[in-house]
């Protein structure tokens, strides 16, 4: 399997190396294949498939946009508790493609199910017949263009032939590269934990760089585990953990038509099957899952289009978590705050503006604002300790932390974002040209 890491290693603004990423290895029951369907008119991988030889329990959360992609319509129509494959294409979002876009998925699913059924006959002692409705789809790319059904169908045979039953770090990275669009780096994360006495792996990949703002899910994220957990429990775990991870990031305040985050459980680990969300045996699994989701979500925010800085906005001591969330996102989504940070300008007035427009009741006399450890606003006025030169120096950092203490409650929320640079404008102005 040839691995092209050119766009990974040669990125002008992201000096990443393979060694920067965790050592994802093999997850029992998960197989990976990537290939090029020439969707970009070059040889980069643009089709990625995850194949589950024995099937996998699954759960997903999707965008709440009123305009959704045909693949999300397809996925929502699936009623199976187990699926056998996840197929992701880049370059084309399959949105505003109507009946032809949906029919294209049906045609591809029929081709893929037939090919996988043949592979089952060759490789399995007890071969299963793979059905089209046991295949999940992920699509990402440009909205409103004709879905390239025939290009994808022509490469299904090669995709199945390339299936690797044993995974390693290079193959996981290749898959993460294959689902990228305007991303500059692949996004991978892993954790290991125990359920009872069984060792459990949780691996994940994601893509996303623009059109990032949470509304049930954000961007594309795919989590894989060998744990034996029912789809009902997986759904509850995903919904529980999405709120403070993928639903706590923003790049530009825009929610995609294609957002989905999915988790797949092969059940091959030897743990007693988890069928109840209140089972104490999944305490460590829940913590590890949250860690993987948060790791991936932060990587998406840090790789925002044209980003030069990673921003954390932490709002504390609000009356409700919803209030804390409103204030945090009001700051993180403000173009004026983002551009000030890009320009390394400690313009706290823009942060005050964003707090004020959040539609949350504020007691100005209790308001505290810090940039990193630098106290700027205290009790509703400029702090006596504020030093402009110290603040200017802090703004040169690649990681900027904004702390907002409302002083009127006990609830908090943390949001992760990025700045707006001239590069952001260039990327989006030239997106289709």
C-alpha positions in Angstrom: 0.0 0.0 0.0 1.7 3.2 -1.2 1.4 6.0 1.4 1.6 9.6 0.1 2.2 11.9 3.1 3.2 14.8 0.8 0.4 17.2 1.8 1.1 16.2 5.4 4.9 16.7 5.6 5.1 19.6 3.1 2.5 21.9 4.7 3.9 25.4 4.8 2.1 26.4 8.0 1.8 23.1 9.9 5.2 21.5 10.5 3.8 18.1 11.5 5.6 14.8 11.5 4.2 11.3 11.8 5.9 11.0 15.2 3.6 13.8 16.5 0.7 11.4 16.6 -0.2 8.6 18.9 0.6 5.0 18.0 -2.7 3.7 16.8 -2.4 0.0 16.1 -4.9 -2.8 15.5 -8.5 -2.9 16.8 -10.0 -6.4 16.5 -12.8 -6.5 14.0 -11.9 -3.2 12.2 -10.3 -3.3 8.7 -9.3 -0.3 6.6 -8.9 0.4 2.9 -8.2 3.6 1.0 -7.9 4.5 -2.6 -8.2 7.3 -5.2 -11.4 7.6 -7.3 -9.8 10.7 -8.9 -12.4 12.9 -7.4 -9.8 15.7 -7.2 -8.4 14.9 -10.6 -5.2 13.7 -9.0 -4.0 10.6 -7.2 -4.7 11.6 -3.6 -6.8 9.2 -1.6 -10.4 10.3 -1.6 -12.3 7.1 -0.7 -11.9 5.6 2.7 -13.6 2.4 3.9 -13.9 0.8 7.3 -15.0 -2.8 7.1 -16.3 -4.8 10.0 -16.0 -8.5 9.2 -18.3 -9.6 12.0 -20.4 -6.5 11.9 -20.4 -3.7 14.4 -22.9 -2.1 16.8 -23.1 1.6 16.0 -24.5 5.0 17.0 -24.3 8.5 15.4 -25.2 12.1 16.0 -25.9 14.3 13.0 -26.2 18.0 12.0 -29.4 19.8 13.0 -29.2 21.9 9.9 -32.6 22.1 8.0 -30.6 21.3 4.8 -28.9 18.0 5.0 -26.8 15.8 2.7 -28.2 12.7 1.0 -25.9 10.5 2.9 -27.3 11.6 6.2 -30.8 10.9 4.8 -29.6 7.4 3.9 -28.0 6.9 7.4 -31.2 8.0 9.2 -33.2 5.5 7.2 -31.0 2.6 8.4 -32.7 0.7 11.2 -30.1 -2.1 11.6 -28.4 -2.3 15.0 -25.3 -3.7 13.3 -23.6 -2.5 10.1 -20.7 -4.0 8.1 -19.0 -1.0 6.5 -18.6 2.7 6.6 -17.7 4.4 3.3 -16.4 8.0 3.2 -15.8 10.1 0.1 -14.3 13.6 0.0 -14.5 16.4 -2.7 -18.4 16.1 -2.9 -20.8 16.7 -0.1 -23.8 15.1 -1.9 -26.0 18.0 -0.9 -28.7 19.6 -3.1 -28.3 16.6 -5.4 -31.9 15.4 -4.9 -33.1 11.9 -6.0 -30.0 11.3 -8.1 -27.7 11.9 -5.2 -29.6 9.5 -3.0 -29.9 6.9 -5.9 -26.1 7.2 -6.3 -25.6 6.0 -2.7 -28.0 3.1 -3.3 -26.1 2.1 -6.4 -22.8 2.3 -4.6 -24.2 0.4 -1.6 -25.4 -2.4 -3.9 -22.0 -2.6 -5.6 -20.1 -2.6 -2.3 -22.4 -5.1 -0.6 -22.0 -7.5 -3.5 -18.2 -7.2 -3.4 -18.0 -7.6 0.4 -20.2 -10.6 0.2 -17.8 -12.2 -2.2 -14.9 -11.4 0.1 -16.8 -13.0 3.0 -17.0 -16.2 0.9 -13.3 -16.2 0.3 -12.1 -15.3 3.8 -14.7 -16.4 6.3 -15.5 -19.9 7.7 -19.1 -18.9 8.0 -19.6 -16.2 5.3 -22.4 -13.7 5.7 -24.3 -12.0 3.0 -23.7 -8.2 3.3 -26.8 -6.1 2.5 -26.9 -2.6 1.1 -28.7 -1.4 4.3 -25.8 -2.5 6.4 -23.5 0.2 4.9 -23.1 3.7 6.4 -22.0 6.7 4.4 -20.0 9.8 5.1 -19.7 12.6 2.5 -17.7 15.8 2.6 -16.7 18.5 0.1 -18.5 21.0 -2.1 -22.2 21.6 -1.8 -24.5 21.5 -4.9 -22.3 19.6 -7.4 -23.4 16.4 -9.2 -22.5 13.4 -7.1 -19.8 11.3 -8.8 -21.5 8.0 -8.5 -19.8 6.3 -11.4 -16.3 7.4 -10.4 -16.9 5.9 -7.0 -18.5 2.7 -8.2 -15.6 2.0 -10.6 -13.2 2.0 -7.7 -15.2 -0.2 -5.3 -13.6 -3.4 -6.5 -10.1 -1.9 -5.9 -11.2 -0.6 -2.5 -12.3 -4.1 -1.4 -9.1 -5.7 -2.8 -7.0 -3.3 -0.7 -8.7 -4.2 2.6 -6.1 -4.7 5.3 -7.2 -6.9 8.2 -4.3 -5.8 10.4 -3.9 -2.1 11.1 -0.9 0.0 12.1 -0.1 3.7 12.7 0.6 4.3 9.0 -2.7 2.8 7.8 -4.7 4.8 10.4 -2.9 8.0 9.3 -3.5 7.2 5.7 -7.2 6.9 6.5 -7.2 10.2 8.3 -5.5 11.9 5.4 -8.0 10.3 3.0 -11.0 12.1 4.6 -9.4 15.5 4.6 -10.6 18.5 2.5 -9.1 21.9 3.5 -7.5 20.4 6.6 -3.7 20.7 6.8 -3.1 17.8 9.1 -4.7 14.5 9.8 -6.6 14.1 13.1 -6.1 10.9 15.1 -6.5 10.0 18.8 -6.6 6.9 21.0 -7.1 5.7 24.6 -7.0 2.4 26.3 -9.0 1.3 29.3 -10.7 -1.6 31.0 -14.2 -2.9 31.2 -14.0 -5.4 34.1 -10.9 -7.4 33.4 -10.9 -6.9 29.7 -8.5 -4.5 27.9 -10.3 -2.1 25.6 -9.1 0.1 22.8 -10.8 3.3 21.6 -9.4 4.8 18.4 -10.7 7.7 16.4 -10.1 9.9 13.4 -11.8 13.2 12.4 -11.7 15.8 9.7 -12.7 19.5 9.8 -11.2 22.9 9.2 -14.0 25.1 8.1 -17.8 25.4 8.4 -17.3 24.4 12.0 -19.9 25.2 14.7 -21.8 22.7 16.8 -25.4 21.8 16.4 -25.7 18.2 17.7 -22.4 17.2 15.9 -19.7 19.1 14.1 -17.5 18.0 11.2 -16.8 14.3 10.6 -15.7 12.1 13.5 -15.4 8.3 13.6 -14.7 6.3 16.7 -13.8 2.6 16.8 -13.7 0.3 19.8 -13.4 -3.5 20.3 -15.6 -3.2 23.4 -18.8 -5.3 23.6 -21.4 -2.5 24.1 -25.0 -2.4 22.7 -25.9 0.3 20.2 -28.5 1.7 22.7 -25.7 2.3 25.2 -23.3 3.6 22.6 -26.0 6.2 21.5 -26.4 7.4 25.1 -22.6 7.6 25.7 -22.1 9.6 22.5 -24.9 12.1 23.2 -23.6 12.5 26.7 -20.0 13.2 25.7 -20.6 15.2 22.5 -21.8 18.3 24.4 -18.4 19.2 25.9 -16.2 18.0 23.1 -17.4 18.3 19.4 -20.2 20.6 20.5 -17.7 22.9 22.3 -15.7 23.9 19.2 -16.1 26.6 16.6 -14.0 27.9 13.7 -16.3 30.2 11.9 -19.8 29.9 13.4 -21.2 28.0 10.4 -22.9 24.6 10.8 -22.3 22.1 8.0 -25.0 20.2 6.1 -23.0 17.0 6.5 -21.9 16.9 10.2 -21.8 13.5 11.8 -20.0 11.8 14.6 -20.3 8.0 14.8 -19.0 5.3 17.1 -18.6 1.6 16.1 -18.2 -1.3 18.5 -17.0 -4.6 17.2 -17.7 -6.5 20.4 -14.6 -8.7 20.1 -13.2 -7.8 23.4 -14.0 -10.3 26.1 -15.9 -8.0 28.4 -19.4 -9.0 29.5 -21.8 -7.1 27.1 -22.8 -3.7 28.4 -26.6 -3.2 27.9 -27.3 -0.5 30.5 -25.9 3.0 30.6 -25.8 2.8 34.4 -23.6 -0.2 34.5 -20.6 0.8 36.7 -18.2 -1.3 34.6 -18.2 1.4 31.9 -17.0 4.2 34.1 -13.5 4.1 32.8 -14.7 3.6 29.2 -16.9 6.7 29.5 -13.8 8.7 30.7 -11.6 7.4 27.9 -14.3 8.0 25.2 -14.6 11.6 26.3 -10.8 12.0 26.1 -10.7 10.7 22.5 -13.6 12.9 21.5 -12.1 16.0 23.2 -8.6 15.3 21.7 -10.1 15.1 18.1 -12.4 18.1 18.7 -9.4 20.3 19.8 -7.4 19.1 16.7 -10.2 20.3 14.5 -10.3 23.7 16.1 -6.5 24.1 16.1 -6.5 23.2 12.3 -9.1 25.8 11.5 -8.7 27.4 8.0 -5.8 29.8 8.0 -5.4 29.6 11.8 -2.3 30.8 13.5 -3.5 30.5 17.1 -5.5 28.1 19.2 -8.0 29.8 21.5 -9.6 28.5 24.6 -12.5 30.5 26.1 -13.4 29.4 29.6 -16.5 31.0 31.2 -16.9 30.3 34.9 -19.4 31.0 37.7 -22.4 31.6 35.5 -26.0 31.0 36.7 -26.5 28.1 34.3 -24.3 26.1 32.0 -26.4 27.4 29.1 -25.5 31.0 30.1 -21.8 30.1 30.3 -22.0 28.4 26.9 -23.7 31.5 25.3 -21.0 33.8 26.6 -18.2 31.5 25.6 -19.5 31.1 22.0 -20.3 34.8 21.7 -16.6 35.5 22.3 -15.2 32.6 20.3 -17.4 33.3 17.2 -16.8 37.1 17.2 -14.8 38.1 14.0 -13.6 41.2 15.9 -12.2 39.1 18.7 -10.7 36.6 16.3 -9.0 39.2 14.2 -7.6 41.0 17.3 -6.0 37.8 18.4 -4.6 37.2 14.9 -3.1 40.6 15.1 -1.7 39.9 18.6 -3.7 42.8 19.9 -4.9 42.5 23.5 -8.1 44.4 22.7 -10.2 43.4 25.7 -12.9 45.9 24.6 -13.9 43.4 21.9 -14.2 40.6 24.5 -16.4 43.0 26.6 -18.5 43.6 23.5 -19.0 39.9 22.9 -20.0 39.3 26.5 -22.5 42.1 26.3 -24.2 40.9 23.2 -24.6 37.3 24.4 -28.1 37.9 25.8 -27.0 36.8 29.2 -27.6 38.9 32.3 -24.3 40.2 33.7 -23.4 41.9 37.0 -20.6 44.2 35.8 -19.4 44.7 39.4 -18.5 41.0 39.6 -17.0 40.5 36.2 -13.4 39.3 36.0 -11.5 38.9 32.7 -8.0 37.3 32.3 -5.9 36.7 29.3 -3.8 33.7 30.5 -2.7 34.6 34.0 -2.9 38.3 33.2 -5.7 40.0 35.1 -7.3 42.7 32.9 -10.8 43.4 34.2 -11.7 43.1 37.9 -15.0 44.0 39.5 -16.1 45.6 36.3 -13.2 47.9 35.8 -9.6 47.8 34.5 -7.4 46.0 37.0 -4.8 48.0 38.9 -2.4 45.2 38.1 -2.9 45.4 34.3 0.3 45.9 32.3 -0.2 46.6 28.6 3.4 45.5 27.7 2.9 42.2 29.5 -0.4 41.6 27.7 1.2 42.4 24.3 3.9 39.8 25.0 1.3 37.2 26.0 -0.6 37.7 22.7 2.5 36.4 20.8 1.8 32.9 22.0 0.3 30.3 19.7 -2.1 29.2 22.4 -4.4 32.0 23.8 -6.6 31.4 26.9 -9.4 33.7 27.8 -10.9 33.4 31.3 -14.2 35.0 32.0 -15.6 34.8 35.6 -19.2 36.1 35.8 -19.3 35.8 39.6 -23.0 35.1 39.8 -23.3 31.3 40.0 -21.4 28.0 39.9 -21.7 26.7 36.3 -19.0 26.8 33.6 -18.4 25.9 30.0 -15.2 25.8 27.9 -15.0 26.5 24.1 -12.1 25.9 21.7 -11.6 28.0 18.6 -9.1 29.7 16.3 -8.2 33.2 15.1 -9.1 34.8 11.7 -6.1 35.6 9.5 -5.7 36.9 5.9 -5.2 33.2 5.0 -8.7 32.4 6.1 -10.1 34.8 3.5 -7.8 33.5 0.8 -8.8 29.8 1.5 -12.5 30.6 1.4 -12.4 33.1 -1.5 -10.6 30.6 -3.6 -12.4 27.4 -2.4 -13.9 26.6 -5.8 -11.5 28.5 -8.1 
